[in-house]
Amino acid sequence: MERIEAELFTDPGNDAVIRLPPRHFPGVLIQGDSLSIMRGDVAEIVEACAQGDVDDAHEAATTLLANFDELLARYESALEAHDIKRPY
């Protein structure tokens, strides 16, 4: 383990926007439990697709997309608040 200083652009919640040295752009730190939930959501979509249940797959994918949209909006808001251009 190495201890380093990082720049924190949001509150230190489950999806903190931080910049690690020597990176130019910040990233999003996703806690392990949140990552596990996201993985479970994707697994649910894969299982529904394998069973041919398009409605369940669509519903789960829509929820997952909404979660990613919120995460991306938080990231973009943090960049804008600190006058950092988006990396995309």
C-alpha positions as protocol buffer text, in pm:
chain_id: "A"
residue {
  index: 1
  type: MET
  ca { x: 0 y: 0 z: 0 }
}
residue {
  index: 2
  type: GLU
  ca { x: 116 y: 349 z: -80 }
}
residue {
  index: 3
  type: ARG
  ca { x: -18 y: 666 z: 80 }
}
residue {
  index: 4
  type: ILE
  ca { x: -65 y: 956 z: -160 }
}
residue {
  index: 5
  type: GLU
  ca { x: -245 y: 1286 z: -170 }
}
residue {
  index: 6
  type: ALA
  ca { x: -544 y: 1318 z: -399 }
}
residue {
  index: 7
  type: GLU
  ca { x: -765 y: 1608 z: -496 }
}
residue {
  index: 8
  type: LEU
  ca { x: -1129 y: 1570 z: -390 }
}
residue {
  index: 9
  type: PHE
  ca { x: -1382 y: 1754 z: -607 }
}
residue {
  index: 10
  type: THR
  ca { x: -1703 y: 1635 z: -437 }
}
residue {
  index: 11
  type: ASP
  ca { x: -1806 y: 1514 z: -96 }
}
residue {
  index: 12
  type: PRO
  ca { x: -1641 y: 1182 z: -8 }
}
residue {
  index: 13
  type: GLY
  ca { x: -1953 y: 971 z: -66 }
}
residue {
  index: 14
  type: ASN
  ca { x: -2003 y: 645 z: -254 }
}
residue {
  index: 15
  type: ASP
  ca { x: -1906 y: 803 z: -585 }
}
residue {
  index: 16
  type: ALA
  ca { x: -1649 y: 1070 z: -504 }
}
residue {
  index: 17
  type: VAL
  ca { x: -1487 y: 1258 z: -789 }
}
residue {
  index: 18
  type: ILE
  ca { x: -1114 y: 1264 z: -725 }
}
residue {
  index: 19
  type: ARG
  ca { x: -791 y: 1321 z: -913 }
}
residue {
  index: 20
  type: LEU
  ca { x: -491 y: 1106 z: -842 }
}
residue {
  index: 21
  type: PRO
  ca { x: -141 y: 1216 z: -928 }
}
residue {
  index: 22
  type: PRO
  ca { x: -19 y: 1226 z: -1203 }
}
residue {
  index: 23
  type: ARG
  ca { x: -354 y: 1200 z: -1385 }
}
residue {
  index: 24
  type: HIS
  ca { x: -471 y: 1504 z: -1579 }
}
residue {
  index: 25
  type: PHE
  ca { x: -842 y: 1434 z: -1539 }
}
residue {
  index: 26
  type: PRO
  ca { x: -1034 y: 1332 z: -1227 }
}
residue {
  index: 27
  type: GLY
  ca { x: -1204 y: 997 z: -1199 }
}
residue {
  index: 28
  type: VAL
  ca { x: -1486 y: 851 z: -994 }
}
residue {
  index: 29
  type: LEU
  ca { x: -1416 y: 637 z: -692 }
}
residue {
  index: 30
  type: ILE
  ca { x: -1686 y: 373 z: -664 }
}
residue {
  index: 31
  type: GLN
  ca { x: -1705 y: 190 z: -332 }
}
residue {
  index: 32
  type: GLY
  ca { x: -1684 y: -189 z: -341 }
}
residue {
  index: 33
  type: ASP
  ca { x: -2041 y: -248 z: -229 }
}
residue {
  index: 34
  type: SER
  ca { x: -2169 y: -11 z: -498 }
}
residue {
  index: 35
  type: LEU
  ca { x: -1954 y: -186 z: -759 }
}
residue {
  index: 36
  type: SER
  ca { x: -2096 y: -521 z: -651 }
}
residue {
  index: 37
  type: ILE
  ca { x: -2450 y: -387 z: -689 }
}
residue {
  index: 38
  type: MET
  ca { x: -2371 y: -260 z: -1041 }
}
residue {
  index: 39
  type: ARG
  ca { x: -2228 y: -600 z: -1130 }
}
residue {
  index: 40
  type: GLY
  ca { x: -2544 y: -765 z: -999 }
}
residue {
  index: 41
  type: ASP
  ca { x: -2755 y: -533 z: -1213 }
}
residue {
  index: 42
  type: VAL
  ca { x: -2561 y: -631 z: -1525 }
}
residue {
  index: 43
  type: ALA
  ca { x: -2589 y: -1001 z: -1431 }
}
residue {
  index: 44
  type: GLU
  ca { x: -2966 y: -956 z: -1400 }
}
residue {
  index: 45
  type: ILE
  ca { x: -2980 y: -815 z: -1753 }
}
residue {
  index: 46
  type: VAL
  ca { x: -2767 y: -1099 z: -1891 }
}
residue {
  index: 47
  type: GLU
  ca { x: -2985 y: -1360 z: -1720 }
}
residue {
  index: 48
  type: ALA
  ca { x: -3307 y: -1201 z: -1845 }
}
residue {
  index: 49
  type: CYS
  ca { x: -3166 y: -1192 z: -2199 }
}
residue {
  index: 50
  type: ALA
  ca { x: -3061 y: -1558 z: -2177 }
}
residue {
  index: 51
  type: GLN
  ca { x: -3415 y: -1649 z: -2072 }
}
residue {
  index: 52
  type: GLY
  ca { x: -3562 y: -1440 z: -2352 }
}
residue {
  index: 53
  type: ASP
  ca { x: -3733 y: -1205 z: -2108 }
}
residue {
  index: 54
  type: VAL
  ca { x: -3694 y: -884 z: -2298 }
}
residue {
  index: 55
  type: ASP
  ca { x: -3925 y: -686 z: -2072 }
}
residue {
  index: 56
  type: ASP
  ca { x: -3727 y: -766 z: -1754 }
}
residue {
  index: 57
  type: ALA
  ca { x: -3398 y: -707 z: -1935 }
}
residue {
  index: 58
  type: HIS
  ca { x: -3520 y: -371 z: -2062 }
}
residue {
  index: 59
  type: GLU
  ca { x: -3644 y: -267 z: -1719 }
}
residue {
  index: 60
  type: ALA
  ca { x: -3316 y: -361 z: -1550 }
}
residue {
  index: 61
  type: ALA
  ca { x: -3110 y: -195 z: -1825 }
}
residue {
  index: 62
  type: THR
  ca { x: -3318 y: 123 z: -1799 }
}
residue {
  index: 63
  type: THR
  ca { x: -3255 y: 140 z: -1425 }
}
residue {
  index: 64
  type: LEU
  ca { x: -2883 y: 76 z: -1471 }
}
residue {
  index: 65
  type: LEU
  ca { x: -2862 y: 344 z: -1739 }
}
residue {
  index: 66
  type: ALA
  ca { x: -3037 y: 594 z: -1513 }
}
residue {
  index: 67
  type: ASN
  ca { x: -2783 y: 517 z: -1238 }
}
residue {
  index: 68
  type: PHE
  ca { x: -2494 y: 569 z: -1479 }
}
residue {
  index: 69
  type: ASP
  ca { x: -2654 y: 892 z: -1603 }
}
residue {
  index: 70
  type: GLU
  ca { x: -2665 y: 1022 z: -1244 }
}
residue {
  index: 71
  type: LEU
  ca { x: -2304 y: 923 z: -1190 }
}
residue {
  index: 72
  type: LEU
  ca { x: -2196 y: 1093 z: -1513 }
}
residue {
  index: 73
  type: ALA
  ca { x: -2394 y: 1407 z: -1426 }
}
residue {
  index: 74
  type: ARG
  ca { x: -2221 y: 1423 z: -1086 }
}
residue {
  index: 75
  type: TYR
  ca { x: -1883 y: 1384 z: -1257 }
}
residue {
  index: 76
  type: GLU
  ca { x: -1958 y: 1652 z: -1516 }
}
residue {
  index: 77
  type: SER
  ca { x: -2092 y: 1889 z: -1252 }
}
residue {
  index: 78
  type: ALA
  ca { x: -1773 y: 1851 z: -1049 }
}
residue {
  index: 79
  type: LEU
  ca { x: -1559 y: 1920 z: -1355 }
}
residue {
  index: 80
  type: GLU
  ca { x: -1764 y: 2227 z: -1444 }
}
residue {
  index: 81
  type: ALA
  ca { x: -1745 y: 2361 z: -1088 }
}
residue {
  index: 82
  type: HIS
  ca { x: -1366 y: 2349 z: -1107 }
}
residue {
  index: 83
  type: ASP
  ca { x: -1329 y: 2474 z: -1469 }
}
residue {
  index: 84
  type: ILE
  ca { x: -1199 y: 2142 z: -1597 }
}
residue {
  index: 85
  type: LYS
  ca { x: -1285 y: 2043 z: -1954 }
}
residue {
  index: 86
  type: ARG
  ca { x: -1439 y: 1702 z: -2007 }
}
residue {
  index: 87
  type: PRO
  ca { x: -1199 y: 1434 z: -2131 }
}
residue {
  index: 88
  type: TYR
  ca { x: -1451 y: 1330 z: -2397 }
}
